Amino acid sequence: MRILGIDPGLRTTGFGVIDQEGAALRYVASGTITTHHLDTKALPARLKVLFDGVGEVIERYRPDCASIEIVFVNVNPQSTLLLGQARGALVTALVHANLVVAEYTALQMKQAVVGYGRADKTQVQEMVRRLLALPGLPGPDAADGLGLAITHAHAGVAMERIAKADGLPKTGAKASYRDGRSR
C-alpha cells in the first residue's frame, strides 16, 4: 500500500510518500510545497498553490490513501484560521483525487514515530531517518509528512479493523442536494 502523509502549512506544507508491505516500510519520496513566492495577502492564490501542489504529488506518486495532521488552536486565532483554510484546501485536494483520508494529531504522530508524544522536531527527523533507512535527515516539514505516513501505516490497519468490526463505512457519505427556500 502506498501512503501519502501531509503536514499542513500555509507557507510550507510537508509531504512524504512511503510504501508499506506487511510490517516493512520503504521510502518513496518527500518534500515541501511552498507559497513563499506569493504575497502573504494573496490567500486564494496561496490556497491554489497548495491544492495544485498536492494534486501534482498525487499524480506523480499515485498513493492508495493519505493521512494529514489535525490542526489545533494556536495562541494567535488569526494564524489558526489561516492554517485551517490551508488544511481545508489540502484535504479537498486529497478527496478530489478519491483518496481515503486519515487524520492524526501531532501528539499521535510523535507517539507512533518516536514513542514520546512531546518529542521535538529533531527527534522526529532522526526517527524517520532510522525507520526508513535514509542516508540523511529529511527537512523538518518533510519529516513530519513522512511521520504522518508512518503513523498511518502503523495505526491505519488497526483502525480499519475496528471500523470493519463496528460496521462503519470505509469511505465518507455521499452528498445530496436539496432545494432551499427562495423569496
mmCIF file of the C-alpha atoms, coordinates in Angstrom:
data_MODEL
# 
_entry.id   MODEL 
# 
loop_
_atom_site.group_PDB 
_atom_site.id 
_atom_site.type_symbol 
_atom_site.label_atom_id 
_atom_site.label_alt_id 
_atom_site.label_comp_id 
_atom_site.label_asym_id 
_atom_site.label_entity_id 
_atom_site.label_seq_id 
_atom_site.pdbx_PDB_ins_code 
_atom_site.Cartn_x 
_atom_site.Cartn_y 
_atom_site.Cartn_z 
_atom_site.occupancy 
_atom_site.B_iso_or_equiv 
_atom_site.pdbx_formal_charge 
_atom_site.auth_seq_id 
_atom_site.auth_comp_id 
_atom_site.auth_asym_id 
_atom_site.auth_atom_id 
_atom_site.pdbx_PDB_model_num 
ATOM 1   C CA . MET A 1 1   ? 0.000   0.000  0.000  1.00 0.00 ? 1   MET A CA 1 
ATOM 2   C CA . ARG A 1 2   ? 1.329   3.461  -0.879 1.00 0.00 ? 2   ARG A CA 1 
ATOM 3   C CA . ILE A 1 3   ? 0.635   6.143  1.748  1.00 0.00 ? 3   ILE A CA 1 
ATOM 4   C CA . LEU A 1 4   ? 0.885   9.918  1.381  1.00 0.00 ? 4   LEU A CA 1 
ATOM 5   C CA . GLY A 1 5   ? 1.404   11.914 4.579  1.00 0.00 ? 5   GLY A CA 1 
ATOM 6   C CA . ILE A 1 6   ? 0.711   15.671 4.679  1.00 0.00 ? 6   ILE A CA 1 
ATOM 7   C CA . ASP A 1 7   ? 1.923   18.185 7.279  1.00 0.00 ? 7   ASP A CA 1 
ATOM 8   C CA . PRO A 1 8   ? -0.255  21.234 6.515  1.00 0.00 ? 8   PRO A CA 1 
ATOM 9   C CA . GLY A 1 9   ? 1.105   24.758 6.474  1.00 0.00 ? 9   GLY A CA 1 
ATOM 10  C CA . LEU A 1 10  ? 0.156   27.924 4.643  1.00 0.00 ? 10  LEU A CA 1 
ATOM 11  C CA . ARG A 1 11  ? 3.784   28.917 3.969  1.00 0.00 ? 11  ARG A CA 1 
ATOM 12  C CA . THR A 1 12  ? 5.301   25.414 3.838  1.00 0.00 ? 12  THR A CA 1 
ATOM 13  C CA . THR A 1 13  ? 3.428   22.130 3.553  1.00 0.00 ? 13  THR A CA 1 
ATOM 14  C CA . GLY A 1 14  ? 5.468   18.974 4.042  1.00 0.00 ? 14  GLY A CA 1 
ATOM 15  C CA . PHE A 1 15  ? 4.691   15.696 2.317  1.00 0.00 ? 15  PHE A CA 1 
ATOM 16  C CA . GLY A 1 16  ? 6.039   12.185 2.476  1.00 0.00 ? 16  GLY A CA 1 
ATOM 17  C CA . VAL A 1 17  ? 5.265   9.070  0.455  1.00 0.00 ? 17  VAL A CA 1 
ATOM 18  C CA . ILE A 1 18  ? 6.050   5.566  1.678  1.00 0.00 ? 18  ILE A CA 1 
ATOM 19  C CA . ASP A 1 19  ? 5.222   2.038  0.599  1.00 0.00 ? 19  ASP A CA 1 
ATOM 20  C CA . GLN A 1 20  ? 4.033   -0.481 3.170  1.00 0.00 ? 20  GLN A CA 1 
ATOM 21  C CA . GLU A 1 21  ? 4.298   -4.225 2.585  1.00 0.00 ? 21  GLU A CA 1 
ATOM 22  C CA . GLY A 1 22  ? 3.290   -6.021 5.755  1.00 0.00 ? 22  GLY A CA 1 
ATOM 23  C CA . ALA A 1 23  ? 5.472   -4.598 8.523  1.00 0.00 ? 23  ALA A CA 1 
ATOM 24  C CA . ALA A 1 24  ? 8.107   -3.305 6.072  1.00 0.00 ? 24  ALA A CA 1 
ATOM 25  C CA . LEU A 1 25  ? 8.183   0.398  5.215  1.00 0.00 ? 25  LEU A CA 1 
ATOM 26  C CA . ARG A 1 26  ? 10.021  1.799  2.186  1.00 0.00 ? 26  ARG A CA 1 
ATOM 27  C CA . TYR A 1 27  ? 10.748  5.442  1.405  1.00 0.00 ? 27  TYR A CA 1 
ATOM 28  C CA . VAL A 1 28  ? 9.388   6.675  -1.927 1.00 0.00 ? 28  VAL A CA 1 
ATOM 29  C CA . ALA A 1 29  ? 9.591   10.490 -1.849 1.00 0.00 ? 29  ALA A CA 1 
ATOM 30  C CA . SER A 1 30  ? 9.294   13.568 0.329  1.00 0.00 ? 30  SER A CA 1 
ATOM 31  C CA . GLY A 1 31  ? 9.447   17.314 0.012  1.00 0.00 ? 31  GLY A CA 1 
ATOM 32  C CA . THR A 1 32  ? 7.630   20.572 0.528  1.00 0.00 ? 32  THR A CA 1 
ATOM 33  C CA . ILE A 1 33  ? 5.094   22.734 -1.240 1.00 0.00 ? 33  ILE A CA 1 
ATOM 34  C CA . THR A 1 34  ? 5.763   26.400 -0.545 1.00 0.00 ? 34  THR A CA 1 
ATOM 35  C CA . THR A 1 35  ? 3.925   29.661 -1.036 1.00 0.00 ? 35  THR A CA 1 
ATOM 36  C CA . HIS A 1 36  ? 6.852   31.917 -0.037 1.00 0.00 ? 36  HIS A CA 1 
ATOM 37  C CA . HIS A 1 37  ? 6.953   33.417 -3.521 1.00 0.00 ? 37  HIS A CA 1 
ATOM 38  C CA . LEU A 1 38  ? 3.424   34.854 -3.179 1.00 0.00 ? 38  LEU A CA 1 
ATOM 39  C CA . ASP A 1 39  ? 2.228   37.934 -1.335 1.00 0.00 ? 39  ASP A CA 1 
ATOM 40  C CA . THR A 1 40  ? 1.019   36.928 2.129  1.00 0.00 ? 40  THR A CA 1 
ATOM 41  C CA . LYS A 1 41  ? -2.211  38.844 1.455  1.00 0.00 ? 41  LYS A CA 1 
ATOM 42  C CA . ALA A 1 42  ? -2.974  36.733 -1.647 1.00 0.00 ? 42  ALA A CA 1 
ATOM 43  C CA . LEU A 1 43  ? -4.737  33.967 0.283  1.00 0.00 ? 43  LEU A CA 1 
ATOM 44  C CA . PRO A 1 44  ? -6.752  32.492 -2.627 1.00 0.00 ? 44  PRO A CA 1 
ATOM 45  C CA . ALA A 1 45  ? -3.613  32.244 -4.762 1.00 0.00 ? 45  ALA A CA 1 
ATOM 46  C CA . ARG A 1 46  ? -1.700  30.579 -1.916 1.00 0.00 ? 46  ARG A CA 1 
ATOM 47  C CA . LEU A 1 47  ? -4.507  28.054 -1.367 1.00 0.00 ? 47  LEU A CA 1 
ATOM 48  C CA . LYS A 1 48  ? -4.497  27.266 -5.107 1.00 0.00 ? 48  LYS A CA 1 
ATOM 49  C CA . VAL A 1 49  ? -0.745  26.577 -4.988 1.00 0.00 ? 49  VAL A CA 1 
ATOM 50  C CA . LEU A 1 50  ? -1.318  24.109 -2.131 1.00 0.00 ? 50  LEU A CA 1 
ATOM 51  C CA . PHE A 1 51  ? -4.275  22.434 -3.864 1.00 0.00 ? 51  PHE A CA 1 
ATOM 52  C CA . ASP A 1 52  ? -2.406  22.145 -7.177 1.00 0.00 ? 52  ASP A CA 1 
ATOM 53  C CA . GLY A 1 53  ? 0.831   21.056 -5.467 1.00 0.00 ? 53  GLY A CA 1 
ATOM 54  C CA . VAL A 1 54  ? -0.830  18.161 -3.671 1.00 0.00 ? 54  VAL A CA 1 
ATOM 55  C CA . GLY A 1 55  ? -2.555  17.262 -6.934 1.00 0.00 ? 55  GLY A CA 1 
ATOM 56  C CA . GLU A 1 56  ? 0.862   17.033 -8.629 1.00 0.00 ? 56  GLU A CA 1 
ATOM 57  C CA . VAL A 1 57  ? 2.230   14.842 -5.814 1.00 0.00 ? 57  VAL A CA 1 
ATOM 58  C CA . ILE A 1 58  ? -0.805  12.544 -6.108 1.00 0.00 ? 58  ILE A CA 1 
ATOM 59  C CA . GLU A 1 59  ? -0.490  12.356 -9.898 1.00 0.00 ? 59  GLU A CA 1 
ATOM 60  C CA . ARG A 1 60  ? 3.225   11.558 -9.751 1.00 0.00 ? 60  ARG A CA 1 
ATOM 61  C CA . TYR A 1 61  ? 3.275   9.028  -6.893 1.00 0.00 ? 61  TYR A CA 1 
ATOM 62  C CA . ARG A 1 62  ? -0.244  7.521  -7.073 1.00 0.00 ? 62  ARG A CA 1 
ATOM 63  C CA . PRO A 1 63  ? -0.880  6.890  -3.343 1.00 0.00 ? 63  PRO A CA 1 
ATOM 64  C CA . ASP A 1 64  ? -3.610  4.488  -2.222 1.00 0.00 ? 64  ASP A CA 1 
ATOM 65  C CA . CYS A 1 65  ? -4.542  6.587  0.820  1.00 0.00 ? 65  CYS A CA 1 
ATOM 66  C CA . ALA A 1 66  ? -3.486  9.691  2.704  1.00 0.00 ? 66  ALA A CA 1 
ATOM 67  C CA . SER A 1 67  ? -3.024  10.973 6.225  1.00 0.00 ? 67  SER A CA 1 
ATOM 68  C CA . ILE A 1 68  ? -2.957  14.569 7.396  1.00 0.00 ? 68  ILE A CA 1 
ATOM 69  C CA . GLU A 1 69  ? -2.283  16.322 10.670 1.00 0.00 ? 69  GLU A CA 1 
ATOM 70  C CA . ILE A 1 70  ? -5.223  17.671 12.648 1.00 0.00 ? 70  ILE A CA 1 
ATOM 71  C CA . VAL A 1 71  ? -4.761  21.357 13.433 1.00 0.00 ? 71  VAL A CA 1 
ATOM 72  C CA . PHE A 1 72  ? -5.453  22.713 16.897 1.00 0.00 ? 72  PHE A CA 1 
ATOM 73  C CA . VAL A 1 73  ? -5.982  26.248 18.109 1.00 0.00 ? 73  VAL A CA 1 
ATOM 74  C CA . ASN A 1 74  ? -2.760  28.241 18.434 1.00 0.00 ? 74  ASN A CA 1 
ATOM 75  C CA . VAL A 1 75  ? -2.100  31.296 20.578 1.00 0.00 ? 75  VAL A CA 1 
ATOM 76  C CA . ASN A 1 76  ? -2.952  33.547 17.629 1.00 0.00 ? 76  ASN A CA 1 
ATOM 77  C CA . PRO A 1 77  ? -6.546  32.942 16.436 1.00 0.00 ? 77  PRO A CA 1 
ATOM 78  C CA . GLN A 1 78  ? -5.858  34.576 13.038 1.00 0.00 ? 78  GLN A CA 1 
ATOM 79  C CA . SER A 1 79  ? -2.995  32.135 12.399 1.00 0.00 ? 79  SER A CA 1 
ATOM 80  C CA . THR A 1 80  ? -5.243  29.243 13.375 1.00 0.00 ? 80  THR A CA 1 
ATOM 81  C CA . LEU A 1 81  ? -7.909  30.356 10.892 1.00 0.00 ? 81  LEU A CA 1 
ATOM 82  C CA . LEU A 1 82  ? -5.370  30.719 8.078  1.00 0.00 ? 82  LEU A CA 1 
ATOM 83  C CA . LEU A 1 83  ? -3.854  27.310 8.822  1.00 0.00 ? 83  LEU A CA 1 
ATOM 84  C CA . GLY A 1 84  ? -7.344  25.815 8.881  1.00 0.00 ? 84  GLY A CA 1 
ATOM 85  C CA . GLN A 1 85  ? -8.012  27.200 5.422  1.00 0.00 ? 85  GLN A CA 1 
ATOM 86  C CA . ALA A 1 86  ? -4.731  25.760 4.146  1.00 0.00 ? 86  ALA A CA 1 
ATOM 87  C CA . ARG A 1 87  ? -5.621  22.394 5.662  1.00 0.00 ? 87  ARG A CA 1 
ATOM 88  C CA . GLY A 1 88  ? -9.061  22.596 4.054  1.00 0.00 ? 88  GLY A CA 1 
ATOM 89  C CA . ALA A 1 89  ? -7.511  23.143 0.615  1.00 0.00 ? 89  ALA A CA 1 
ATOM 90  C CA . LEU A 1 90  ? -5.206  20.178 1.177  1.00 0.00 ? 90  LEU A CA 1 
ATOM 91  C CA . VAL A 1 91  ? -7.968  17.840 2.378  1.00 0.00 ? 91  VAL A CA 1 
ATOM 92  C CA . THR A 1 92  ? -10.109 18.930 -0.572 1.00 0.00 ? 92  THR A CA 1 
ATOM 93  C CA . ALA A 1 93  ? -7.281  18.052 -2.981 1.00 0.00 ? 93  ALA A CA 1 
ATOM 94  C CA . LEU A 1 94  ? -6.956  14.624 -1.366 1.00 0.00 ? 94  LEU A CA 1 
ATOM 95  C CA . VAL A 1 95  ? -10.660 13.780 -1.519 1.00 0.00 ? 95  VAL A CA 1 
ATOM 96  C CA . HIS A 1 96  ? -10.892 15.293 -5.009 1.00 0.00 ? 96  HIS A CA 1 
ATOM 97  C CA . ALA A 1 97  ? -8.445  12.542 -6.014 1.00 0.00 ? 97  ALA A CA 1 
ATOM 98  C CA . ASN A 1 98  ? -10.741 9.968  -4.349 1.00 0.00 ? 98  ASN A CA 1 
ATOM 99  C CA . LEU A 1 99  ? -8.269  9.142  -1.592 1.00 0.00 ? 99  LEU A CA 1 
ATOM 100 C CA . VAL A 1 100 ? -9.413  7.923  1.802  1.00 0.00 ? 100 VAL A CA 1 
ATOM 101 C CA . VAL A 1 101 ? -8.014  10.437 4.304  1.00 0.00 ? 101 VAL A CA 1 
ATOM 102 C CA . ALA A 1 102 ? -6.998  9.586  7.872  1.00 0.00 ? 102 ALA A CA 1 
ATOM 103 C CA . GLU A 1 103 ? -6.364  12.337 10.410 1.00 0.00 ? 103 GLU A CA 1 
ATOM 104 C CA . TYR A 1 104 ? -3.864  12.267 13.276 1.00 0.00 ? 104 TYR A CA 1 
ATOM 105 C CA . THR A 1 105 ? -2.793  14.804 15.865 1.00 0.00 ? 105 THR A CA 1 
ATOM 106 C CA . ALA A 1 106 ? 0.852   15.860 16.173 1.00 0.00 ? 106 ALA A CA 1 
ATOM 107 C CA . LEU A 1 107 ? 0.910   14.054 19.528 1.00 0.00 ? 107 LEU A CA 1 
ATOM 108 C CA . GLN A 1 108 ? -0.301  10.802 17.913 1.00 0.00 ? 108 GLN A CA 1 
ATOM 109 C CA . MET A 1 109 ? 2.291   11.093 15.155 1.00 0.00 ? 109 MET A CA 1 
ATOM 110 C CA . LYS A 1 110 ? 5.136   11.737 17.602 1.00 0.00 ? 110 LYS A CA 1 
ATOM 111 C CA . GLN A 1 111 ? 3.976   8.855  19.800 1.00 0.00 ? 111 GLN A CA 1 
ATOM 112 C CA . ALA A 1 112 ? 3.883   6.485  16.807 1.00 0.00 ? 112 ALA A CA 1 
ATOM 113 C CA . VAL A 1 113 ? 7.230   7.568  15.355 1.00 0.00 ? 113 VAL A CA 1 
ATOM 114 C CA . VAL A 1 114 ? 9.368   8.500  18.381 1.00 0.00 ? 114 VAL A CA 1 
ATOM 115 C CA . GLY A 1 115 ? 7.484   6.781  21.214 1.00 0.00 ? 115 GLY A CA 1 
ATOM 116 C CA . TYR A 1 116 ? 7.044   10.087 23.027 1.00 0.00 ? 116 TYR A CA 1 
ATOM 117 C CA . GLY A 1 117 ? 4.174   12.466 22.243 1.00 0.00 ? 117 GLY A CA 1 
ATOM 118 C CA . ARG A 1 118 ? 6.098   15.597 23.224 1.00 0.00 ? 118 ARG A CA 1 
ATOM 119 C CA . ALA A 1 119 ? 9.148   14.861 21.042 1.00 0.00 ? 119 ALA A CA 1 
ATOM 120 C CA . ASP A 1 120 ? 10.777  17.810 19.277 1.00 0.00 ? 120 ASP A CA 1 
ATOM 121 C CA . LYS A 1 121 ? 11.279  18.179 15.524 1.00 0.00 ? 121 LYS A CA 1 
ATOM 122 C CA . THR A 1 122 ? 14.867  16.900 15.572 1.00 0.00 ? 122 THR A CA 1 
ATOM 123 C CA . GLN A 1 123 ? 13.791  13.704 17.341 1.00 0.00 ? 123 GLN A CA 1 
ATOM 124 C CA . VAL A 1 124 ? 11.080  13.137 14.704 1.00 0.00 ? 124 VAL A CA 1 
ATOM 125 C CA . GLN A 1 125 ? 13.601  13.751 11.915 1.00 0.00 ? 125 GLN A CA 1 
ATOM 126 C CA . GLU A 1 126 ? 16.079  11.261 13.388 1.00 0.00 ? 126 GLU A CA 1 
ATOM 127 C CA . MET A 1 127 ? 13.498  8.512  13.956 1.00 0.00 ? 127 MET A CA 1 
ATOM 128 C CA . VAL A 1 128 ? 12.050  8.968  10.447 1.00 0.00 ? 128 VAL A CA 1 
ATOM 129 C CA . ARG A 1 129 ? 15.610  8.654  9.093  1.00 0.00 ? 129 ARG A CA 1 
ATOM 130 C CA . ARG A 1 130 ? 16.120  5.434  11.070 1.00 0.00 ? 130 ARG A CA 1 
ATOM 131 C CA . LEU A 1 131 ? 12.726  3.868  10.335 1.00 0.00 ? 131 LEU A CA 1 
ATOM 132 C CA . LEU A 1 132 ? 13.085  4.462  6.589  1.00 0.00 ? 132 LEU A CA 1 
ATOM 133 C CA . ALA A 1 133 ? 16.875  3.845  6.434  1.00 0.00 ? 133 ALA A CA 1 
ATOM 134 C CA . LEU A 1 134 ? 17.500  7.253  4.859  1.00 0.00 ? 134 LEU A CA 1 
ATOM 135 C CA . PRO A 1 135 ? 21.079  8.389  4.171  1.00 0.00 ? 135 PRO A CA 1 
ATOM 136 C CA . GLY A 1 136 ? 20.465  11.757 5.870  1.00 0.00 ? 136 GLY A CA 1 
ATOM 137 C CA . LEU A 1 137 ? 17.920  13.717 7.863  1.00 0.00 ? 137 LEU A CA 1 
ATOM 138 C CA . PRO A 1 138 ? 14.841  14.850 5.951  1.00 0.00 ? 138 PRO A CA 1 
ATOM 139 C CA . GLY A 1 139 ? 13.839  18.502 6.371  1.00 0.00 ? 139 GLY A CA 1 
ATOM 140 C CA . PRO A 1 140 ? 11.533  19.180 9.339  1.00 0.00 ? 140 PRO A CA 1 
ATOM 141 C CA . ASP A 1 141 ? 8.334   19.616 7.285  1.00 0.00 ? 141 ASP A CA 1 
ATOM 142 C CA . ALA A 1 142 ? 9.060   16.631 5.029  1.00 0.00 ? 142 ALA A CA 1 
ATOM 143 C CA . ALA A 1 143 ? 9.905   14.560 8.142  1.00 0.00 ? 143 ALA A CA 1 
ATOM 144 C CA . ASP A 1 144 ? 6.502   15.406 9.617  1.00 0.00 ? 144 ASP A CA 1 
ATOM 145 C CA . GLY A 1 145 ? 4.825   14.367 6.348  1.00 0.00 ? 145 GLY A CA 1 
ATOM 146 C CA . LEU A 1 146 ? 6.747   11.082 6.390  1.00 0.00 ? 146 LEU A CA 1 
ATOM 147 C CA . GLY A 1 147 ? 5.914   10.693 10.083 1.00 0.00 ? 147 GLY A CA 1 
ATOM 148 C CA . LEU A 1 148 ? 2.200   11.005 9.319  1.00 0.00 ? 148 LEU A CA 1 
ATOM 149 C CA . ALA A 1 149 ? 2.521   8.343  6.611  1.00 0.00 ? 149 ALA A CA 1 
ATOM 150 C CA . ILE A 1 150 ? 4.376   6.065  9.057  1.00 0.00 ? 150 ILE A CA 1 
ATOM 151 C CA . THR A 1 151 ? 1.700   6.712  11.690 1.00 0.00 ? 151 THR A CA 1 
ATOM 152 C CA . HIS A 1 152 ? -0.987  5.639  9.260  1.00 0.00 ? 152 HIS A CA 1 
ATOM 153 C CA . ALA A 1 153 ? 0.997   2.559  8.274  1.00 0.00 ? 153 ALA A CA 1 
ATOM 154 C CA . HIS A 1 154 ? 1.083   1.535  11.950 1.00 0.00 ? 154 HIS A CA 1 
ATOM 155 C CA . ALA A 1 155 ? -2.325  2.751  13.126 1.00 0.00 ? 155 ALA A CA 1 
ATOM 156 C CA . GLY A 1 156 ? -4.329  2.599  9.920  1.00 0.00 ? 156 GLY A CA 1 
ATOM 157 C CA . VAL A 1 157 ? -4.505  -1.184 9.805  1.00 0.00 ? 157 VAL A CA 1 
ATOM 158 C CA . ALA A 1 158 ? -5.838  -1.337 13.362 1.00 0.00 ? 158 ALA A CA 1 
ATOM 159 C CA . MET A 1 159 ? -8.312  1.477  12.710 1.00 0.00 ? 159 MET A CA 1 
ATOM 160 C CA . GLU A 1 160 ? -9.606  -0.255 9.578  1.00 0.00 ? 160 GLU A CA 1 
ATOM 161 C CA . ARG A 1 161 ? -10.123 -3.486 11.536 1.00 0.00 ? 161 ARG A CA 1 
ATOM 162 C CA . ILE A 1 162 ? -12.067 -1.569 14.190 1.00 0.00 ? 162 ILE A CA 1 
ATOM 163 C CA . ALA A 1 163 ? -14.189 0.128  11.515 1.00 0.00 ? 163 ALA A CA 1 
ATOM 164 C CA . LYS A 1 164 ? -14.989 -3.237 9.917  1.00 0.00 ? 164 LYS A CA 1 
ATOM 165 C CA . ALA A 1 165 ? -15.847 -4.766 13.284 1.00 0.00 ? 165 ALA A CA 1 
ATOM 166 C CA . ASP A 1 166 ? -18.139 -1.845 14.102 1.00 0.00 ? 166 ASP A CA 1 
ATOM 167 C CA . GLY A 1 167 ? -19.723 -1.927 10.658 1.00 0.00 ? 167 GLY A CA 1 
ATOM 168 C CA . LEU A 1 168 ? -18.616 1.636  9.917  1.00 0.00 ? 168 LEU A CA 1 
ATOM 169 C CA . PRO A 1 169 ? -18.295 2.710  6.272  1.00 0.00 ? 169 PRO A CA 1 
ATOM 170 C CA . LYS A 1 170 ? -14.739 2.798  4.861  1.00 0.00 ? 170 LYS A CA 1 
ATOM 171 C CA . THR A 1 171 ? -15.344 5.978  2.876  1.00 0.00 ? 171 THR A CA 1 
ATOM 172 C CA . GLY A 1 172 ? -17.313 9.143  3.506  1.00 0.00 ? 172 GLY A CA 1 
ATOM 173 C CA . ALA A 1 173 ? -21.027 9.573  2.954  1.00 0.00 ? 173 ALA A CA 1 
ATOM 174 C CA . LYS A 1 174 ? -22.410 10.709 -0.388 1.00 0.00 ? 174 LYS A CA 1 
ATOM 175 C CA . ALA A 1 175 ? -23.617 14.281 -0.603 1.00 0.00 ? 175 ALA A CA 1 
ATOM 176 C CA . SER A 1 176 ? -27.081 15.090 -1.813 1.00 0.00 ? 176 SER A CA 1 
ATOM 177 C CA . TYR A 1 177 ? -28.551 18.377 -2.959 1.00 0.00 ? 177 TYR A CA 1 
ATOM 178 C CA . ARG A 1 178 ? -31.853 19.685 -1.648 1.00 0.00 ? 178 ARG A CA 1 
ATOM 179 C CA . ASP A 1 179 ? -33.636 22.754 -2.868 1.00 0.00 ? 179 ASP A CA 1 
ATOM 180 C CA . GLY A 1 180 ? -33.594 25.569 -0.387 1.00 0.00 ? 180 GLY A CA 1 
ATOM 181 C CA . ARG A 1 181 ? -36.096 28.355 0.050  1.00 0.00 ? 181 ARG A CA 1 
ATOM 182 C CA . SER A 1 182 ? -36.011 31.422 -2.110 1.00 0.00 ? 182 SER A CA 1 
ATOM 183 C CA . ARG A 1 183 ? -38.098 34.561 -1.999 1.00 0.00 ? 183 ARG A CA 1 
# 
